[in-house]
């Protein structure tokens, strides 16, 4: 089976690197879960863009707080 031209183009890491240069960190976090090729390129971008590991984790897995029935604040 032949891959479409778009699939082949979207799997070239050098092109993805150029494209991912123009999106925000949250978008690159989304790009990191698309497929293996995109994940490697997007994660590299995220590591270069963030100032600390905590900032990276907040982009990849944002924590939201809520108050449970007993009034305790949960994360």
KOLGU-4560 file (N, C-alpha, C; in nm, 3 decimals, padded with zeros to 5 digits):
<recs>
<n_xx: 00.084 n_yy: -00.118 n_zz: 00.000 ca_xx: 00.000 ca_yy: 00.000 ca_zz: 00.000 c_xx: 00.089 c_yy: 00.125 c_zz: 00.000 mol: A seq: 1 type: UNK>
<n_xx: 00.050 n_yy: 00.223 n_zz: -00.079 ca_xx: 00.128 ca_yy: 00.346 ca_zz: -00.090 c_xx: 00.080 c_yy: 00.451 c_zz: 00.009 mol: A seq: 2 type: UNK>
<n_xx: 00.176 n_yy: 00.519 n_zz: 00.068 ca_xx: 00.141 ca_yy: 00.631 ca_zz: 00.156 c_xx: 00.108 c_yy: 00.752 c_zz: 00.070 mol: A seq: 3 type: UNK>
<n_xx: 00.019 n_yy: 00.833 n_zz: 00.120 ca_xx: -00.010 ca_yy: 00.956 ca_zz: 00.048 c_xx: 00.109 c_yy: 01.052 c_zz: 00.061 mol: A seq: 4 type: UNK>
<n_xx: 00.114 n_yy: 01.145 n_zz: -00.030 ca_xx: 00.222 ca_yy: 01.244 ca_zz: -00.027 c_xx: 00.219 c_yy: 01.322 c_zz: 00.104 mol: A seq: 5 type: UNK>
<n_xx: 00.102 n_yy: 01.357 n_zz: 00.150 ca_xx: 00.090 ca_yy: 01.433 ca_zz: 00.274 c_xx: 00.145 c_yy: 01.355 c_zz: 00.393 mol: A seq: 6 type: UNK>
<n_xx: 00.116 n_yy: 01.226 n_zz: 00.400 ca_xx: 00.169 ca_yy: 01.144 ca_zz: 00.509 c_xx: 00.321 c_yy: 01.140 c_zz: 00.505 mol: A seq: 7 type: UNK>
<n_xx: 00.378 n_yy: 01.129 n_zz: 00.388 ca_xx: 00.524 ca_yy: 01.124 ca_zz: 00.378 c_xx: 00.586 c_yy: 01.257 c_zz: 00.416 mol: A seq: 8 type: UNK>
<n_xx: 00.524 n_yy: 01.366 n_zz: 00.371 ca_xx: 00.577 ca_yy: 01.500 ca_zz: 00.403 c_xx: 00.568 c_yy: 01.525 c_zz: 00.553 mol: A seq: 9 type: UNK>
<n_xx: 00.458 n_yy: 01.484 n_zz: 00.615 ca_xx: 00.438 ca_yy: 01.507 ca_zz: 00.758 c_xx: 00.520 c_yy: 01.415 c_zz: 00.846 mol: A seq: 10 type: UNK>
<n_xx: 00.600 n_yy: 01.329 n_zz: 00.786 ca_xx: 00.685 ca_yy: 01.243 ca_zz: 00.866 c_xx: 00.834 c_yy: 01.278 c_zz: 00.849 mol: A seq: 11 type: UNK>
<n_xx: 00.862 n_yy: 01.392 n_zz: 00.789 ca_xx: 01.000 ca_yy: 01.438 ca_zz: 00.773 c_xx: 01.034 c_yy: 01.528 c_zz: 00.892 mol: A seq: 12 type: UNK>
<n_xx: 01.121 n_yy: 01.480 n_zz: 00.981 ca_xx: 01.151 ca_yy: 01.555 ca_zz: 01.104 c_xx: 01.200 c_yy: 01.698 c_zz: 01.080 mol: A seq: 13 type: UNK>
<n_xx: 01.279 n_yy: 01.719 n_zz: 00.975 ca_xx: 01.331 ca_yy: 01.854 ca_zz: 00.948 c_xx: 01.218 c_yy: 01.951 c_zz: 00.915 mol: A seq: 14 type: UNK>
<n_xx: 01.117 n_yy: 01.906 n_zz: 00.842 ca_xx: 01.003 ca_yy: 01.993 ca_zz: 00.811 c_xx: 00.918 c_yy: 02.017 c_zz: 00.934 mol: A seq: 15 type: UNK>
<n_xx: 00.897 n_yy: 01.913 n_zz: 01.012 ca_xx: 00.821 ca_yy: 01.930 ca_zz: 01.136 c_xx: 00.890 c_yy: 02.028 c_zz: 01.229 mol: A seq: 16 type: UNK>
<n_xx: 01.021 n_yy: 02.022 n_zz: 01.236 ca_xx: 01.097 ca_yy: 02.114 ca_zz: 01.320 c_xx: 01.071 c_yy: 02.259 c_zz: 01.278 mol: A seq: 17 type: UNK>
<n_xx: 01.071 n_yy: 02.284 n_zz: 01.149 ca_xx: 01.044 ca_yy: 02.419 ca_zz: 01.099 c_xx: 00.901 c_yy: 02.464 c_zz: 01.131 mol: A seq: 18 type: UNK>
<n_xx: 00.807 n_yy: 02.373 n_zz: 01.116 ca_xx: 00.666 ca_yy: 02.405 ca_zz: 01.144 c_xx: 00.645 c_yy: 02.429 c_zz: 01.292 mol: A seq: 19 type: UNK>
<n_xx: 00.699 n_yy: 02.341 n_zz: 01.375 ca_xx: 00.679 ca_yy: 02.351 ca_zz: 01.520 c_xx: 00.749 c_yy: 02.472 c_zz: 01.580 mol: A seq: 20 type: UNK>
<n_xx: 00.841 n_yy: 02.534 n_zz: 01.507 ca_xx: 00.902 ca_yy: 02.659 ca_zz: 01.553 c_xx: 00.800 c_yy: 02.772 c_zz: 01.564 mol: A seq: 21 type: UNK>
<n_xx: 00.690 n_yy: 02.761 n_zz: 01.493 ca_xx: 00.594 ca_yy: 02.870 ca_zz: 01.483 c_xx: 00.467 c_yy: 02.848 c_zz: 01.564 mol: A seq: 22 type: UNK>
<n_xx: 00.468 n_yy: 02.751 n_zz: 01.654 ca_xx: 00.350 ca_yy: 02.729 ca_zz: 01.738 c_xx: 00.389 c_yy: 02.742 c_zz: 01.885 mol: A seq: 23 type: UNK>
<n_xx: 00.289 n_yy: 02.764 n_zz: 01.968 ca_xx: 00.313 ca_yy: 02.784 ca_zz: 02.111 c_xx: 00.339 c_yy: 02.651 c_zz: 02.182 mol: A seq: 24 type: UNK>
<n_xx: 00.395 n_yy: 02.655 n_zz: 02.303 ca_xx: 00.426 ca_yy: 02.532 ca_zz: 02.376 c_xx: 00.305 c_yy: 02.440 c_zz: 02.398 mol: A seq: 25 type: UNK>
<n_xx: 00.188 n_yy: 02.497 n_zz: 02.424 ca_xx: 00.070 ca_yy: 02.412 ca_zz: 02.444 c_xx: 00.037 c_yy: 02.334 c_zz: 02.317 mol: A seq: 26 type: UNK>
<n_xx: 00.052 n_yy: 02.397 n_zz: 02.202 ca_xx: 00.028 ca_yy: 02.326 ca_zz: 02.076 c_xx: 00.132 c_yy: 02.218 c_zz: 02.053 mol: A seq: 27 type: UNK>
<n_xx: 00.256 n_yy: 02.246 n_zz: 02.090 ca_xx: 00.359 ca_yy: 02.144 ca_zz: 02.075 c_xx: 00.335 c_yy: 02.027 c_zz: 02.171 mol: A seq: 28 type: UNK>
<n_xx: 00.275 n_yy: 02.055 n_zz: 02.286 ca_xx: 00.238 ca_yy: 01.945 ca_zz: 02.376 c_xx: 00.134 c_yy: 01.857 c_zz: 02.309 mol: A seq: 29 type: UNK>
<n_xx: 00.038 n_yy: 01.919 n_zz: 02.239 ca_xx: -00.061 ca_yy: 01.841 ca_zz: 02.163 c_xx: 00.006 c_yy: 01.766 c_zz: 02.049 mol: A seq: 30 type: UNK>
<n_xx: 00.099 n_yy: 01.830 n_zz: 01.982 ca_xx: 00.171 ca_yy: 01.765 ca_zz: 01.871 c_xx: 00.248 c_yy: 01.643 c_zz: 01.920 mol: A seq: 31 type: UNK>
<n_xx: 00.293 n_yy: 01.647 n_zz: 02.044 ca_xx: 00.374 ca_yy: 01.537 ca_zz: 02.099 c_xx: 00.296 c_yy: 01.407 c_zz: 02.113 mol: A seq: 32 type: UNK>
<n_xx: 00.164 n_yy: 01.413 n_zz: 02.108 ca_xx: 00.084 ca_yy: 01.291 ca_zz: 02.123 c_xx: 00.021 c_yy: 01.243 c_zz: 01.992 mol: A seq: 33 type: UNK>
<n_xx: 00.059 n_yy: 01.305 n_zz: 01.880 ca_xx: 00.001 ca_yy: 01.267 ca_zz: 01.751 c_xx: 00.056 c_yy: 01.133 c_zz: 01.703 mol: A seq: 34 type: UNK>
<n_xx: 00.186 n_yy: 01.121 n_zz: 01.696 ca_xx: 00.249 ca_yy: 00.997 ca_zz: 01.653 c_xx: 00.395 c_yy: 00.999 c_zz: 01.698 mol: A seq: 35 type: UNK>
<n_xx: 00.466 n_yy: 00.889 n_zz: 01.677 ca_xx: 00.603 ca_yy: 00.878 ca_zz: 01.726 c_xx: 00.696 c_yy: 00.983 c_zz: 01.666 mol: A seq: 36 type: UNK>
<n_xx: 00.688 n_yy: 01.004 n_zz: 01.535 ca_xx: 00.776 ca_yy: 01.102 ca_zz: 01.469 c_xx: 00.747 c_yy: 01.242 c_zz: 01.522 mol: A seq: 37 type: UNK>
<n_xx: 00.619 n_yy: 01.278 n_zz: 01.529 ca_xx: 00.583 ca_yy: 01.411 ca_zz: 01.579 c_xx: 00.624 c_yy: 01.425 c_zz: 01.725 mol: A seq: 38 type: UNK>
<n_xx: 00.610 n_yy: 01.319 n_zz: 01.802 ca_xx: 00.640 ca_yy: 01.324 ca_zz: 01.944 c_xx: 00.786 c_yy: 01.361 c_zz: 01.968 mol: A seq: 39 type: UNK>
<n_xx: 00.876 n_yy: 01.299 n_zz: 01.896 ca_xx: 01.018 ca_yy: 01.326 ca_zz: 01.916 c_xx: 01.051 c_yy: 01.472 c_zz: 01.885 mol: A seq: 40 type: UNK>
<n_xx: 00.999 n_yy: 01.523 n_zz: 01.775 ca_xx: 01.028 ca_yy: 01.662 ca_zz: 01.734 c_xx: 00.963 c_yy: 01.760 c_zz: 01.832 mol: A seq: 41 type: UNK>
<n_xx: 00.835 n_yy: 01.738 n_zz: 01.865 ca_xx: 00.763 ca_yy: 01.830 ca_zz: 01.954 c_xx: 00.823 c_yy: 01.831 c_zz: 02.095 mol: A seq: 42 type: UNK>
<n_xx: 00.862 n_yy: 01.715 n_zz: 02.146 ca_xx: 00.923 ca_yy: 01.712 ca_zz: 02.280 c_xx: 01.056 c_yy: 01.787 c_zz: 02.281 mol: A seq: 43 type: UNK>
<n_xx: 01.133 n_yy: 01.774 n_zz: 02.175 ca_xx: 01.258 ca_yy: 01.850 ca_zz: 02.167 c_xx: 01.230 c_yy: 02.000 c_zz: 02.171 mol: A seq: 44 type: UNK>
<n_xx: 01.128 n_yy: 02.043 n_zz: 02.099 ca_xx: 01.090 ca_yy: 02.185 ca_zz: 02.100 c_xx: 01.048 c_yy: 02.228 c_zz: 02.241 mol: A seq: 45 type: UNK>
<n_xx: 00.968 n_yy: 02.146 n_zz: 02.307 ca_xx: 00.921 ca_yy: 02.181 ca_zz: 02.441 c_xx: 01.038 c_yy: 02.197 c_zz: 02.537 mol: A seq: 46 type: UNK>
<n_xx: 01.135 n_yy: 02.106 n_zz: 02.531 ca_xx: 01.250 ca_yy: 02.116 ca_zz: 02.620 c_xx: 01.329 c_yy: 02.243 c_zz: 02.595 mol: A seq: 47 type: UNK>
<n_xx: 01.336 n_yy: 02.286 n_zz: 02.469 ca_xx: 01.411 ca_yy: 02.410 ca_zz: 02.439 c_xx: 01.335 c_yy: 02.534 c_zz: 02.481 mol: A seq: 48 type: UNK>
<n_xx: 01.202 n_yy: 02.528 n_zz: 02.485 ca_xx: 01.121 ca_yy: 02.646 ca_zz: 02.510 c_xx: 01.091 c_yy: 02.671 c_zz: 02.658 mol: A seq: 49 type: UNK>
<n_xx: 01.092 n_yy: 02.569 n_zz: 02.739 ca_xx: 01.053 ca_yy: 02.587 ca_zz: 02.878 c_xx: 01.172 c_yy: 02.623 c_zz: 02.965 mol: A seq: 50 type: UNK>
<n_xx: 01.144 n_yy: 02.694 n_zz: 03.073 ca_xx: 01.251 ca_yy: 02.738 ca_zz: 03.161 c_xx: 01.283 c_yy: 02.641 c_zz: 03.272 mol: A seq: 51 type: UNK>
<n_xx: 01.188 n_yy: 02.551 n_zz: 03.304 ca_xx: 01.210 ca_yy: 02.457 ca_zz: 03.413 c_xx: 01.129 c_yy: 02.331 c_zz: 03.389 mol: A seq: 52 type: UNK>
<n_xx: 01.167 n_yy: 02.222 n_zz: 03.454 ca_xx: 01.089 ca_yy: 02.098 ca_zz: 03.441 c_xx: 00.945 c_yy: 02.115 c_zz: 03.490 mol: A seq: 53 type: UNK>
<n_xx: 00.926 n_yy: 02.196 n_zz: 03.593 ca_xx: 00.790 ca_yy: 02.220 ca_zz: 03.645 c_xx: 00.702 c_yy: 02.285 c_zz: 03.538 mol: A seq: 54 type: UNK>
<n_xx: 00.759 n_yy: 02.380 n_zz: 03.464 ca_xx: 00.684 ca_yy: 02.445 ca_zz: 03.357 c_xx: 00.648 c_yy: 02.344 c_zz: 03.248 mol: A seq: 55 type: UNK>
<n_xx: 00.741 n_yy: 02.256 n_zz: 03.213 ca_xx: 00.713 ca_yy: 02.153 ca_zz: 03.113 c_xx: 00.600 c_yy: 02.062 c_zz: 03.159 mol: A seq: 56 type: UNK>
<n_xx: 00.605 n_yy: 02.019 n_zz: 03.284 ca_xx: 00.500 ca_yy: 01.932 ca_zz: 03.335 c_xx: 00.366 c_yy: 02.001 c_zz: 03.338 mol: A seq: 57 type: UNK>
<n_xx: 00.364 n_yy: 02.131 n_zz: 03.365 ca_xx: 00.236 ca_yy: 02.202 ca_zz: 03.367 c_xx: 00.176 c_yy: 02.212 c_zz: 03.228 mol: A seq: 58 type: UNK>
<n_xx: 00.260 n_yy: 02.211 n_zz: 03.125 ca_xx: 00.211 ca_yy: 02.213 ca_zz: 02.987 c_xx: 00.160 c_yy: 02.074 c_zz: 02.948 mol: A seq: 59 type: UNK>
<n_xx: 00.239 n_yy: 01.972 n_zz: 02.982 ca_xx: 00.204 ca_yy: 01.835 ca_zz: 02.942 c_xx: 00.088 c_yy: 01.778 c_zz: 03.021 mol: A seq: 60 type: UNK>
<n_xx: 00.081 n_yy: 01.808 n_zz: 03.150 ca_xx: -00.025 ca_yy: 01.753 ca_zz: 03.235 c_xx: -00.073 c_yy: 01.860 c_zz: 03.332 mol: A seq: 61 type: UNK>
<n_xx: -00.155 n_yy: 01.952 n_zz: 03.284 ca_xx: -00.201 ca_yy: 02.059 ca_zz: 03.373 c_xx: -00.281 c_yy: 02.003 c_zz: 03.490 mol: A seq: 62 type: UNK>
<n_xx: -00.258 n_yy: 02.062 n_zz: 03.605 ca_xx: -00.327 ca_yy: 02.020 ca_zz: 03.727 c_xx: -00.437 c_yy: 02.119 c_zz: 03.755 mol: A seq: 63 type: UNK>
<n_xx: -00.555 n_yy: 02.068 n_zz: 03.775 ca_xx: -00.666 ca_yy: 02.156 ca_zz: 03.811 c_xx: -00.708 c_yy: 02.122 c_zz: 03.953 mol: A seq: 64 type: UNK>
<n_xx: -00.753 n_yy: 02.223 n_zz: 04.025 ca_xx: -00.797 ca_yy: 02.201 ca_zz: 04.162 c_xx: -00.949 c_yy: 02.211 c_zz: 04.168 mol: A seq: 65 type: UNK>
<n_xx: -01.005 n_yy: 02.143 n_zz: 04.264 ca_xx: -01.148 ca_yy: 02.149 ca_zz: 04.286 c_xx: -01.174 c_yy: 02.126 c_zz: 04.433 mol: A seq: 66 type: UNK>
<n_xx: -01.290 n_yy: 02.164 n_zz: 04.477 ca_xx: -01.330 ca_yy: 02.144 ca_zz: 04.616 c_xx: -01.424 c_yy: 02.025 c_zz: 04.622 mol: A seq: 67 type: UNK>
<n_xx: -01.390 n_yy: 01.927 n_zz: 04.705 ca_xx: -01.476 ca_yy: 01.808 ca_zz: 04.714 c_xx: -01.594 c_yy: 01.835 c_zz: 04.805 mol: A seq: 68 type: UNK>
<n_xx: -01.676 n_yy: 01.737 n_zz: 04.826 ca_xx: -01.799 ca_yy: 01.750 ca_zz: 04.905 c_xx: -01.772 c_yy: 01.794 c_zz: 05.047 mol: A seq: 69 type: UNK>
<n_xx: -01.661 n_yy: 01.749 n_zz: 05.104 ca_xx: -01.632 ca_yy: 01.785 ca_zz: 05.244 c_xx: -01.562 c_yy: 01.919 c_zz: 05.257 mol: A seq: 70 type: UNK>
<n_xx: -01.544 n_yy: 01.992 n_zz: 05.145 ca_xx: -01.484 ca_yy: 02.124 ca_zz: 05.150 c_xx: -01.334 c_yy: 02.127 c_zz: 05.137 mol: A seq: 71 type: UNK>
<n_xx: -01.270 n_yy: 02.012 n_zz: 05.116 ca_xx: -01.125 ca_yy: 02.007 ca_zz: 05.102 c_xx: -01.086 c_yy: 02.040 c_zz: 04.957 mol: A seq: 72 type: UNK>
<n_xx: -00.979 n_yy: 02.115 n_zz: 04.943 ca_xx: -00.929 ca_yy: 02.150 ca_zz: 04.809 c_xx: -00.842 c_yy: 02.035 c_zz: 04.761 mol: A seq: 73 type: UNK>
<n_xx: -00.875 n_yy: 01.981 n_zz: 04.645 ca_xx: -00.803 ca_yy: 01.867 ca_zz: 04.588 c_xx: -00.729 c_yy: 01.911 c_zz: 04.462 mol: A seq: 74 type: UNK>
<n_xx: -00.617 n_yy: 01.846 n_zz: 04.433 ca_xx: -00.543 ca_yy: 01.875 ca_zz: 04.310 c_xx: -00.559 c_yy: 01.763 c_zz: 04.211 mol: A seq: 75 type: UNK>
</recs>
